[in-house]
Amino acid sequence: KRRQEEDFRYLNDKIDTQVNQLRQEMGQLRQEMAQLSQKIDTQIAQLNQKIDSQIAQLNQKIDSQIAQLNQKIDSQIAQLNQRIDTVIQLLIDLKK
């Protein structure tokens, strides 16, 4: 009976030791997971900033190209209007 009690205490101590080790490991894992989560959140924020910056740059380039195209169109329209005015003036002169 005494031997059984000693064996029981020994097993109980072993189990307590194992449980305590598991608790410590779980605590470390929680801490590592929290750090990893924070690192991922930081990386996501940095990527979002990069994306926003690139979108802004693309929008600037697009706006610049649109402005250039509008200027080109306006210039061509002005040239066409001049030609039309010239043709109209020639027709008026021919009628006289």
The first five atom37 places (N, CA, C, CB, O) and aatype in JSON, in Angstrom:
{
  "aatype": [11, 1, 1, 5, 6, 6, 3, 13, 1, 18, 10, 2, 3, 11, 9, 3, 16, 5, 19, 2, 5, 10, 1, 5, 6, 12, 7, 5, 10, 1, 5, 6, 12, 0, 5, 10, 15, 5, 11, 9, 3, 16, 5, 9, 0, 5, 10, 2, 5, 11, 9, 3, 15, 5, 9, 0, 5, 10, 2, 5, 11, 9, 3, 15, 5, 9, 0, 5, 10, 2, 5, 11, 9, 3, 15, 5, 9, 0, 5, 10, 2, 5, 1, 9, 3, 16, 19, 9, 5, 10, 10, 9, 3, 10, 11, 11],
  "atom_mask": [
    [1, 1, 1, 1, 1],
    [1, 1, 1, 1, 1],
    [1, 1, 1, 1, 1],
    [1, 1, 1, 1, 1],
    [1, 1, 1, 1, 1],
    [1, 1, 1, 1, 1],
    [1, 1, 1, 1, 1],
    [1, 1, 1, 1, 1],
    [1, 1, 1, 1, 1],
    [1, 1, 1, 1, 1],
    [1, 1, 1, 1, 1],
    [1, 1, 1, 1, 1],
    [1, 1, 1, 1, 1],
    [1, 1, 1, 1, 1],
    [1, 1, 1, 1, 1],
    [1, 1, 1, 1, 1],
    [1, 1, 1, 1, 1],
    [1, 1, 1, 1, 1],
    [1, 1, 1, 1, 1],
    [1, 1, 1, 1, 1],
    [1, 1, 1, 1, 1],
    [1, 1, 1, 1, 1],
    [1, 1, 1, 1, 1],
    [1, 1, 1, 1, 1],
    [1, 1, 1, 1, 1],
    [1, 1, 1, 1, 1],
    [1, 1, 1, 0, 1],
    [1, 1, 1, 1, 1],
    [1, 1, 1, 1, 1],
    [1, 1, 1, 1, 1],
    [1, 1, 1, 1, 1],
    [1, 1, 1, 1, 1],
    [1, 1, 1, 1, 1],
    [1, 1, 1, 1, 1],
    [1, 1, 1, 1, 1],
    [1, 1, 1, 1, 1],
    [1, 1, 1, 1, 1],
    [1, 1, 1, 1, 1],
    [1, 1, 1, 1, 1],
    [1, 1, 1, 1, 1],
    [1, 1, 1, 1, 1],
    [1, 1, 1, 1, 1],
    [1, 1, 1, 1, 1],
    [1, 1, 1, 1, 1],
    [1, 1, 1, 1, 1],
    [1, 1, 1, 1, 1],
    [1, 1, 1, 1, 1],
    [1, 1, 1, 1, 1],
    [1, 1, 1, 1, 1],
    [1, 1, 1, 1, 1],
    [1, 1, 1, 1, 1],
    [1, 1, 1, 1, 1],
    [1, 1, 1, 1, 1],
    [1, 1, 1, 1, 1],
    [1, 1, 1, 1, 1],
    [1, 1, 1, 1, 1],
    [1, 1, 1, 1, 1],
    [1, 1, 1, 1, 1],
    [1, 1, 1, 1, 1],
    [1, 1, 1, 1, 1],
    [1, 1, 1, 1, 1],
    [1, 1, 1, 1, 1],
    [1, 1, 1, 1, 1],
    [1, 1, 1, 1, 1],
    [1, 1, 1, 1, 1],
    [1, 1, 1, 1, 1],
    [1, 1, 1, 1, 1],
    [1, 1, 1, 1, 1],
    [1, 1, 1, 1, 1],
    [1, 1, 1, 1, 1],
    [1, 1, 1, 1, 1],
    [1, 1, 1, 1, 1],
    [1, 1, 1, 1, 1],
    [1, 1, 1, 1, 1],
    [1, 1, 1, 1, 1],
    [1, 1, 1, 1, 1],
    [1, 1, 1, 1, 1],
    [1, 1, 1, 1, 1],
    [1, 1, 1, 1, 1],
    [1, 1, 1, 1, 1],
    [1, 1, 1, 1, 1],
    [1, 1, 1, 1, 1],
    [1, 1, 1, 1, 1],
    [1, 1, 1, 1, 1],
    [1, 1, 1, 1, 1],
    [1, 1, 1, 1, 1],
    [1, 1, 1, 1, 1],
    [1, 1, 1, 1, 1],
    [1, 1, 1, 1, 1],
    [1, 1, 1, 1, 1],
    [1, 1, 1, 1, 1],
    [1, 1, 1, 1, 1],
    [1, 1, 1, 1, 1],
    [1, 1, 1, 1, 1],
    [1, 1, 1, 1, 1],
    [1, 1, 1, 1, 1]
  ],
  "atom_positions": [
    [[0.84, -1.19, 0.0], [0.0, 0.0, 0.0], [0.88, 1.25, 0.0], [-0.95, 0.0, 1.22], [0.61, 2.21, -0.72]],
    [[1.9, 1.22, 0.79], [2.81, 2.36, 0.85], [3.49, 2.58, -0.5], [3.87, 2.13, 1.95], [3.69, 3.71, -0.93]],
    [[3.82, 1.49, -1.15], [4.44, 1.55, -2.48], [3.48, 2.19, -3.49], [4.86, 0.13, -2.96], [3.9, 2.98, -4.33]],
    [[2.22, 1.85, -3.39], [1.21, 2.41, -4.28], [1.06, 3.91, -4.06], [-0.15, 1.71, -4.07], [0.92, 4.68, -5.01]],
    [[1.1, 4.32, -2.79], [1.0, 5.74, -2.48], [2.19, 6.5, -3.04], [0.9, 5.96, -0.96], [2.05, 7.6, -3.59]],
    [[3.37, 5.91, -2.91], [4.57, 6.54, -3.45], [4.49, 6.63, -4.98], [5.84, 5.76, -3.03], [4.84, 7.65, -5.57]],
    [[4.03, 5.56, -5.59], [3.87, 5.56, -7.05], [2.84, 6.62, -7.48], [3.43, 4.16, -7.55], [3.03, 7.33, -8.47]],
    [[1.77, 6.7, -6.72], [0.72, 7.68, -7.03], [1.27, 9.1, -6.92], [-0.48, 7.49, -6.08], [1.03, 9.93, -7.79]],
    [[2.01, 9.38, -5.84], [2.6, 10.7, -5.66], [3.59, 11.01, -6.79], [3.3, 10.8, -4.29], [3.63, 12.12, -7.32]],
    [[4.38, 10.02, -7.12], [5.36, 10.18, -8.19], [4.65, 10.53, -9.52], [6.22, 8.89, -8.35], [5.05, 11.47, -10.21]],
    [[3.62, 9.78, -9.84], [2.86, 10.03, -11.07], [2.16, 11.39, -11.01], [1.82, 8.91, -11.29], [2.12, 12.12, -12.0]],
    [[1.61, 11.7, -9.86], [0.94, 12.99, -9.68], [1.93, 14.14, -9.88], [0.3, 13.07, -8.28], [1.62, 15.13, -10.54]],
    [[3.13, 14.0, -9.3], [4.17, 15.03, -9.47], [4.57, 15.15, -10.94], [5.4, 14.69, -8.61], [4.75, 16.25, -11.46]],
    [[4.71, 14.01, -11.6], [5.07, 14.0, -13.03], [4.0, 14.71, -13.85], [5.26, 12.55, -13.53], [4.31, 15.51, -14.74]],
    [[2.75, 14.41, -13.56], [1.64, 15.03, -14.28], [1.63, 16.53, -14.03], [0.29, 14.4, -13.86], [1.46, 17.32, -14.96]],
    [[1.82, 16.93, -12.76], [1.86, 18.36, -12.44], [3.0, 19.05, -13.2], [2.04, 18.56, -10.92], [2.82, 20.15, -13.72]],
    [[4.14, 18.41, -13.25], [5.29, 18.97, -13.97], [4.97, 19.13, -15.45], [6.53, 18.08, -13.78], [5.24, 20.17, -16.06]],
    [[4.38, 18.09, -16.02], [4.01, 18.13, -17.44], [2.99, 19.23, -17.71], [3.45, 16.76, -17.89], [3.1, 19.97, -18.69]],
    [[1.99, 19.34, -16.84], [0.95, 20.36, -17.01], [1.56, 21.75, -16.91], [-0.16, 20.19, -15.94], [1.23, 22.63, -17.7]],
    [[2.46, 21.95, -15.96], [3.12, 23.25, -15.81], [3.96, 23.59, -17.04], [3.99, 23.27, -14.55], [3.98, 24.73, -17.5]],
    [[4.67, 22.59, -17.56], [5.46, 22.81, -18.77], [4.56, 23.18, -19.95], [6.3, 21.56, -19.1], [4.87, 24.07, -20.74]],
    [[3.45, 22.47, -20.05], [2.5, 22.77, -21.13], [1.92, 24.18, -20.99], [1.36, 21.75, -21.14], [1.73, 24.88, -21.99]],
    [[1.64, 24.59, -19.75], [1.14, 25.95, -19.52], [2.17, 26.99, -19.96], [0.78, 26.14, -18.04], [1.83, 27.98, -20.59]],
    [[3.43, 26.74, -19.6], [4.5, 27.66, -20.0], [4.61, 27.72, -21.52], [5.84, 27.23, -19.37], [4.73, 28.8, -22.1]],
    [[4.58, 26.56, -22.14], [4.67, 26.51, -23.6], [3.49, 27.23, -24.25], [4.73, 25.06, -24.09], [3.65, 27.94, -25.24]],
    [[2.31, 27.05, -23.69], [1.12, 27.73, -24.22], [1.27, 29.24, -24.07], [-0.15, 27.24, -23.49], [0.91, 30.0, -24.98]],
    [[1.79, 29.68, -22.93], [2.02, 31.11, -22.72], [3.01, 31.66, -23.74], [0.0, 0.0, 0.0], [2.8, 32.74, -24.29]],
    [[4.08, 30.91, -23.99], [5.06, 31.34, -24.99], [4.43, 31.37, -26.39], [6.28, 30.4, -24.97], [4.67, 32.3, -27.17]],
    [[3.64, 30.36, -26.69], [2.97, 30.31, -28.0], [2.01, 31.49, -28.17], [2.21, 28.99, -28.17], [1.94, 32.09, -29.24]],
    [[1.28, 31.81, -27.1], [0.37, 32.96, -27.17], [1.14, 34.25, -27.44], [-0.44, 33.09, -25.85], [0.74, 35.07, -28.26]],
    [[2.26, 34.39, -26.74], [3.09, 35.59, -26.92], [3.64, 35.65, -28.35], [4.24, 35.61, -25.89], [3.63, 36.7, -28.99]],
    [[4.12, 34.52, -28.85], [4.65, 34.46, -30.21], [3.55, 34.76, -31.23], [5.27, 33.09, -30.49], [3.78, 35.46, -32.22]],
    [[2.36, 34.23, -30.99], [1.24, 34.48, -31.9], [0.86, 35.96, -31.88], [0.02, 33.61, -31.5], [0.55, 36.53, -32.93]],
    [[0.87, 36.57, -30.71], [0.54, 38.0, -30.61], [1.58, 38.83, -31.37], [0.46, 38.44, -29.13], [1.23, 39.77, -32.08]],
    [[2.86, 38.47, -31.21], [3.92, 39.19, -31.92], [3.79, 39.0, -33.43], [5.29, 38.71, -31.45], [3.94, 39.95, -34.2]],
    [[3.5, 37.77, -33.83], [3.34, 37.48, -35.26], [2.14, 38.24, -35.82], [3.17, 35.98, -35.48], [2.2, 38.77, -36.93]],
    [[1.07, 38.27, -35.07], [-0.12, 39.0, -35.5], [0.18, 40.49, -35.67], [-1.28, 38.8, -34.5], [-0.25, 41.11, -36.63]],
    [[0.91, 41.04, -34.72], [1.28, 42.45, -34.79], [2.19, 42.7, -36.0], [1.99, 42.89, -33.49], [2.04, 43.7, -36.7]],
    [[3.12, 41.79, -36.24], [4.03, 41.92, -37.39], [3.24, 41.88, -38.7], [5.09, 40.8, -37.36], [3.5, 42.66, -39.61]],
    [[2.29, 40.97, -38.79], [1.45, 40.86, -39.99], [0.63, 42.13, -40.18], [0.53, 39.62, -39.9], [0.51, 42.63, -41.29]],
    [[0.05, 42.64, -39.09], [-0.73, 43.88, -39.18], [0.13, 45.03, -39.68], [-1.34, 44.22, -37.8], [-0.32, 45.85, -40.49]],
    [[1.37, 45.1, -39.19], [2.29, 46.15, -39.62], [2.6, 46.01, -41.11], [3.59, 46.1, -38.79], [2.62, 47.0, -41.84]],
    [[2.86, 44.77, -41.54], [3.17, 44.54, -42.95], [1.97, 44.88, -43.84], [3.59, 43.08, -43.17], [2.14, 45.43, -44.92]],
    [[0.78, 44.55, -43.39], [-0.43, 44.87, -44.16], [-0.57, 46.39, -44.27], [-1.69, 44.26, -43.49], [-0.89, 46.91, -45.34]],
    [[-0.33, 47.1, -43.18], [-0.43, 48.57, -43.19], [0.6, 49.16, -44.16], [-0.23, 49.14, -41.77], [0.29, 50.09, -44.9]],
    [[1.82, 48.61, -44.14], [2.86, 49.1, -45.05], [2.48, 48.82, -46.51], [4.21, 48.44, -44.72], [2.68, 49.68, -47.37]],
    [[1.95, 47.64, -46.77], [1.52, 47.31, -48.13], [0.39, 48.23, -48.58], [1.07, 45.85, -48.21], [0.38, 48.68, -49.73]],
    [[-0.54, 48.51, -47.69], [-1.64, 49.42, -48.03], [-1.11, 50.82, -48.35], [-2.64, 49.5, -46.87], [-1.6, 51.47, -49.28]],
    [[-0.11, 51.28, -47.59], [0.49, 52.59, -47.87], [1.17, 52.59, -49.23], [1.5, 52.96, -46.77], [1.05, 53.55, -50.0]],
    [[1.89, 51.5, -49.53], [2.55, 51.39, -50.84], [1.53, 51.41, -51.96], [3.38, 50.1, -50.91], [1.7, 52.11, -52.96]],
    [[0.47, 50.64, -51.8], [-0.58, 50.57, -52.82], [-1.21, 51.95, -53.01], [-1.65, 49.53, -52.43], [-1.41, 52.39, -54.14]],
    [[-1.54, 52.62, -51.9], [-2.14, 53.95, -51.99], [-1.21, 54.93, -52.71], [-2.46, 54.49, -50.58], [-1.66, 55.74, -53.52]],
    [[0.08, 54.84, -52.43], [1.06, 55.71, -53.07], [1.13, 55.43, -54.57], [2.46, 55.52, -52.43], [1.16, 56.35, -55.39]],
    [[1.15, 54.15, -54.93], [1.21, 53.79, -56.35], [-0.06, 54.19, -57.08], [1.45, 52.28, -56.51], [0.0, 54.63, -58.23]],
    [[-1.19, 54.05, -56.43], [-2.46, 54.48, -57.04], [-2.44, 55.99, -57.26], [-3.67, 54.08, -56.14], [-2.87, 56.47, -58.31]],
    [[-1.94, 56.74, -56.29], [-1.86, 58.2, -56.43], [-0.94, 58.57, -57.6], [-1.34, 58.84, -55.11], [-1.26, 59.47, -58.37]],
    [[0.19, 57.88, -57.72], [1.11, 58.15, -58.83], [0.46, 57.84, -60.17], [2.41, 57.34, -58.67], [0.57, 58.61, -61.12]],
    [[-0.23, 56.7, -60.24], [-0.93, 56.34, -61.48], [-2.0, 57.36, -61.83], [-1.55, 54.95, -61.35], [-2.14, 57.74, -62.99]],
    [[-2.74, 57.8, -60.82], [-3.77, 58.81, -61.06], [-3.17, 60.11, -61.59], [-4.56, 59.09, -59.78], [-3.74, 60.76, -62.47]],
    [[-2.0, 60.5, -61.05], [-1.33, 61.71, -61.53], [-0.91, 61.55, -62.99], [-0.1, 62.02, -60.66], [-1.1, 62.45, -63.8]],
    [[-0.35, 60.38, -63.32], [0.07, 60.13, -64.71], [-1.13, 60.14, -65.65], [0.81, 58.79, -64.81], [-1.08, 60.72, -66.73]],
    [[-2.2, 59.5, -65.22], [-3.42, 59.46, -66.04], [-3.97, 60.87, -66.24], [-4.49, 58.55, -65.39], [-4.33, 61.25, -67.35]],
    [[-4.04, 61.64, -65.16], [-4.54, 63.02, -65.26], [-3.66, 63.85, -66.21], [-4.58, 63.68, -63.87], [-4.17, 64.64, -67.0]],
    [[-2.35, 63.65, -66.12], [-1.42, 64.38, -66.99], [-1.64, 63.99, -68.45], [0.03, 64.11, -66.57], [-1.66, 64.85, -69.33]],
    [[-1.79, 62.7, -68.7], [-2.01, 62.24, -70.08], [-3.34, 62.73, -70.62], [-1.94, 60.71, -70.14], [-3.44, 63.1, -71.79]],
    [[-4.36, 62.73, -69.78], [-5.67, 63.24, -70.2], [-5.56, 64.73, -70.55], [-6.73, 63.02, -69.09], [-6.12, 65.18, -71.54]],
    [[-4.84, 65.48, -69.73], [-4.67, 66.92, -69.99], [-3.93, 67.13, -71.31], [-3.89, 67.59, -68.83], [-4.3, 68.01, -72.09]],
    [[-2.9, 66.32, -71.57], [-2.16, 66.43, -72.83], [-3.05, 66.1, -74.02], [-0.93, 65.5, -72.82], [-3.03, 66.79, -75.04]],
    [[-3.85, 65.04, -73.88], [-4.77, 64.67, -74.96], [-5.8, 65.77, -75.2], [-5.46, 63.35, -74.64], [-6.13, 66.08, -76.34]],
    [[-6.32, 66.34, -74.12], [-7.29, 67.43, -74.26], [-6.67, 68.63, -74.98], [-7.8, 67.87, -72.88], [-7.32, 69.26, -75.82]],
    [[-5.41, 68.95, -74.66], [-4.73, 70.06, -75.34], [-4.57, 69.75, -76.83], [-3.35, 70.32, -74.69], [-4.78, 70.61, -77.68]],
    [[-4.18, 68.52, -77.12], [-4.01, 68.11, -78.51], [-5.33, 68.19, -79.27], [-3.44, 66.67, -78.59], [-5.38, 68.68, -80.4]],
    [[-6.4, 67.71, -78.65], [-7.73, 67.77, -79.26], [-8.14, 69.22, -79.49], [-8.78, 67.04, -78.38], [-8.64, 69.57, -80.56]],
    [[-7.95, 70.06, -78.47], [-8.3, 71.48, -78.6], [-7.52, 72.14, -79.74], [-8.04, 72.23, -77.28], [-8.06, 72.94, -80.5]],
    [[-6.23, 71.79, -79.84], [-5.39, 72.35, -80.91], [-5.89, 71.9, -82.28], [-3.93, 71.93, -80.71], [-5.96, 72.7, -83.21]],
    [[-6.22, 70.63, -82.4], [-6.72, 70.11, -83.68], [-8.07, 70.72, -84.04], [-6.83, 68.57, -83.63], [-8.34, 71.01, -85.21]],
    [[-8.92, 70.91, -83.05], [-10.22, 71.55, -83.29], [-10.01, 72.99, -83.77], [-11.1, 71.53, -82.01], [-10.69, 73.45, -84.68]],
    [[-9.06, 73.68, -83.14], [-8.77, 75.07, -83.55], [-8.27, 75.1, -84.99], [-7.72, 75.71, -82.6], [-8.66, 75.97, -85.77]],
    [[-7.4, 74.15, -85.35], [-6.9, 74.08, -86.72], [-8.04, 73.8, -87.71], [-5.81, 72.99, -86.85], [-8.11, 74.41, -88.77]],
    [[-8.92, 72.87, -87.34], [-10.06, 72.56, -88.2], [-10.97, 73.78, -88.36], [-10.86, 71.38, -87.64], [-11.45, 74.06, -89.46]],
    [[-11.2, 74.49, -87.27], [-12.03, 75.7, -87.34], [-11.41, 76.74, -88.26], [-12.24, 76.28, -85.93], [-12.11, 77.43, -89.0]],
    [[-10.08, 76.85, -88.2], [-9.38, 77.8, -89.09], [-9.57, 77.38, -90.54], [-7.88, 77.87, -88.74], [-9.84, 78.23, -91.4]],
    [[-9.42, 76.11, -90.82], [-9.6, 75.6, -92.19], [-11.03, 75.84, -92.67], [-9.25, 74.1, -92.27], [-11.27, 76.25, -93.81]],
    [[-11.99, 75.56, -91.78], [-13.4, 75.78, -92.13], [-13.63, 77.26, -92.43], [-14.34, 75.31, -90.98], [-14.29, 77.61, -93.41]],
    [[-13.08, 78.12, -91.57], [-13.23, 79.57, -91.8], [-12.6, 79.97, -93.13], [-12.59, 80.37, -90.65], [-13.15, 80.8, -93.85]],
    [[-11.45, 79.38, -93.45], [-10.78, 79.68, -94.72], [-11.63, 79.24, -95.9], [-9.4, 79.0, -94.77], [-11.79, 79.97, -96.87]],
    [[-12.18, 78.02, -95.81], [-13.04, 77.5, -96.88], [-14.28, 78.37, -97.03], [-13.44, 76.03, -96.6], [-14.68, 78.69, -98.15]],
    [[-14.88, 78.75, -95.93], [-16.08, 79.61, -95.98], [-15.73, 80.95, -96.63], [-16.65, 79.84, -94.55], [-16.49, 81.46, -97.46]],
    [[-14.6, 81.51, -96.25], [-14.18, 82.79, -96.83], [-13.93, 82.66, -98.33], [-12.92, 83.32, -96.13], [-14.28, 83.54, -99.11]],
    [[-13.32, 81.52, -98.73], [-13.09, 81.29, -100.16], [-14.42, 81.19, -100.91], [-12.27, 80.01, -100.37], [-14.56, 81.74, -102.0]],
    [[-15.38, 80.5, -100.33], [-16.7, 80.36, -100.95], [-17.39, 81.72, -101.07], [-17.58, 79.39, -100.14], [-18.02, 82.02, -102.08]],
    [[-17.27, 82.53, -100.03], [-17.86, 83.88, -100.05], [-17.2, 84.71, -101.16], [-17.7, 84.58, -98.66], [-17.87, 85.41, -101.91]],
    [[-15.87, 84.6, -101.22], [-15.13, 85.37, -102.24], [-15.5, 84.9, -103.64], [-13.62, 85.23, -102.02], [-15.58, 85.72, -104.56]],
    [[-15.72, 83.59, -103.82], [-16.08, 83.06, -105.13], [-17.47, 83.53, -105.56], [-16.03, 81.53, -105.11], [-17.72, 83.71, -106.75]],
    [[-18.36, 83.72, -104.62], [-19.73, 84.16, -104.92], [-19.75, 85.61, -105.39], [-20.63, 84.01, -103.69], [-20.64, 86.01, -106.14]],
    [[-18.78, 86.37, -104.97], [-18.77, 87.8, -105.29], [-18.47, 88.06, -106.71], [-17.79, 88.53, -104.44], [-18.42, 89.22, -107.14]]
  ]
}
